[in-house]
């Protein structure tokens, strides 16, 4: 297992664990390496310190692979599970998000928790109208983009 320090095109830094350098390159070529914060696929390796351990000796401070029940941008598994549970209780209105958010805001539709997609322009317009919403990271919604 090898750990690489990575950075996305938006400047988010994170770690990636790979079987080898070739595994990283292969996954990067297939656009599988993505930022856990913003889902950007433009990910690059950062320079990192190299530590040599003589064959047969274990490194005392060698990093352990991440717990499979943990880690989405460093969020503990129990918190991540609760956040995903909250998201699952929202209504996915898809591309109709701006329209539905306005209807709820202006009391034309019943108050309810919704989620969906909006263009940057639509999101900006909603904010200008005073409609509050939060962008969810893909690791909470399961969306691939």
C-alpha positions as CSV (number, residue, x, y, z in Angstrom):
1,X,0.0,0.0,0.0
2,X,1.3,3.5,-0.9
3,X,0.0,6.8,0.3
4,X,0.1,9.8,-2.0
5,X,-0.5,13.4,-1.0
6,X,-3.0,14.8,-3.6
7,X,-4.5,18.1,-4.6
8,X,-7.4,18.8,-6.9
9,X,-7.8,21.7,-9.3
10,X,-9.7,23.6,-6.6
11,X,-6.8,23.4,-4.2
12,X,-8.3,20.8,-1.8
13,X,-5.5,18.6,-0.4
14,X,-6.2,15.0,0.6
15,X,-4.5,11.6,0.8
16,X,-5.0,8.7,-1.6
17,X,-4.1,5.1,-0.8
18,X,-3.1,2.9,-3.7
19,X,-1.7,-0.6,-4.2
20,X,1.2,1.0,-6.2
21,X,2.2,4.0,-8.2
22,X,1.0,2.3,-11.4
23,X,-2.4,1.7,-9.7
24,X,-2.7,5.4,-9.0
25,X,-1.8,6.3,-12.7
26,X,-4.2,3.7,-14.0
27,X,-7.1,5.0,-11.8
28,X,-6.2,8.6,-12.6
29,X,-6.3,7.8,-16.4
30,X,-9.7,6.3,-15.9
31,X,-10.9,9.4,-14.1
32,X,-11.5,7.4,-10.9
33,X,-9.3,9.5,-8.6
34,X,-11.6,12.4,-7.5
35,X,-11.5,15.0,-4.8
36,X,-13.6,13.9,-1.8
37,X,-14.7,17.5,-1.1
38,X,-15.7,18.8,-4.5
39,X,-15.6,15.7,-6.8
40,X,-13.0,17.4,-9.1
41,X,-11.4,14.8,-11.4
42,X,-8.3,17.0,-12.0
43,X,-6.2,15.5,-9.3
44,X,-2.4,15.7,-9.1
45,X,0.2,14.2,-6.8
46,X,2.1,16.5,-4.5
47,X,5.7,16.0,-3.7
48,X,6.1,14.0,-0.5
49,X,9.0,12.9,1.7
50,X,10.5,9.6,0.8
51,X,11.4,7.2,3.7
52,X,13.6,4.2,3.1
53,X,13.1,1.2,5.3
54,X,15.7,-1.6,5.1
55,X,14.2,-4.8,3.8
56,X,12.9,-7.0,6.6
57,X,12.5,-4.1,9.1
58,X,9.2,-2.6,9.9
59,X,8.9,1.1,10.1
60,X,7.9,2.2,13.6
61,X,5.8,5.1,12.5
62,X,4.5,3.6,9.2
63,X,1.0,4.9,8.5
64,X,-1.8,2.4,8.7
65,X,-4.3,2.1,5.9
66,X,-7.5,4.0,6.7
67,X,-10.3,2.2,8.5
68,X,-12.8,1.1,5.8
69,X,-15.6,2.4,8.1
70,X,-14.0,5.9,8.1
71,X,-12.8,8.5,5.8
72,X,-14.6,10.7,3.4
73,X,-12.5,13.8,3.6
74,X,-11.5,12.8,7.2
75,X,-15.1,12.5,8.5
76,X,-15.5,9.8,11.1
77,X,-17.7,6.9,9.9
78,X,-20.4,7.4,12.5
79,X,-20.8,11.1,11.6
80,X,-20.7,10.3,7.9
81,X,-23.4,7.6,8.4
82,X,-25.7,10.2,10.2
83,X,-25.1,12.8,7.5
84,X,-26.0,10.3,4.8
85,X,-29.1,9.3,6.7
86,X,-30.2,12.9,6.8
87,X,-29.6,13.3,3.1
88,X,-31.7,10.1,2.4
89,X,-34.6,11.7,4.1
90,X,-34.7,14.6,1.6
91,X,-36.7,14.6,-1.5
92,X,-34.5,14.5,-4.7
93,X,-36.1,16.9,-7.1
94,X,-33.2,16.7,-9.6
95,X,-33.0,19.5,-12.2
96,X,-36.2,21.1,-10.7
97,X,-34.3,22.2,-7.6
98,X,-34.3,26.0,-8.4
99,X,-38.0,25.9,-9.2
100,X,-38.9,23.8,-6.1
101,X,-36.7,25.9,-3.8
102,X,-38.5,29.0,-5.0
103,X,-42.0,27.5,-4.5
104,X,-41.1,26.5,-0.9
105,X,-39.5,29.9,-0.2
106,X,-42.5,31.8,-1.4
107,X,-44.9,29.4,0.3
108,X,-46.4,28.1,-2.9
109,X,-45.5,24.6,-1.9
110,X,-45.4,22.9,1.5
111,X,-42.2,23.2,3.6
112,X,-40.0,20.2,3.1
113,X,-36.4,19.1,2.8
114,X,-35.3,18.9,-0.8
115,X,-32.1,18.3,-2.7
116,X,-31.2,18.4,-6.4
117,X,-29.0,20.1,-9.0
118,X,-28.7,23.7,-10.0
119,X,-26.4,25.5,-12.5
120,X,-24.0,28.0,-11.0
121,X,-26.2,30.7,-12.5
122,X,-29.4,29.3,-10.9
123,X,-27.6,29.0,-7.6
124,X,-26.4,32.6,-7.7
125,X,-30.0,33.7,-8.5
126,X,-31.4,31.8,-5.6
127,X,-28.9,33.4,-3.2
128,X,-29.7,36.9,-4.6
129,X,-33.4,36.2,-3.8
130,X,-32.4,35.3,-0.2
131,X,-33.2,31.6,-0.6
132,X,-30.9,29.7,1.6
133,X,-29.4,26.3,0.6
134,X,-26.2,24.4,1.0
135,X,-24.2,22.5,-1.6
136,X,-23.7,18.9,-0.6
137,X,-20.4,17.1,-1.3
138,X,-20.8,14.1,-3.6
139,X,-19.7,11.7,-0.9
140,X,-22.9,12.4,0.9
141,X,-25.3,12.1,-2.0
142,X,-23.6,9.3,-4.0
143,X,-23.7,11.4,-7.1
144,X,-20.8,10.9,-9.4
145,X,-20.7,14.6,-10.5
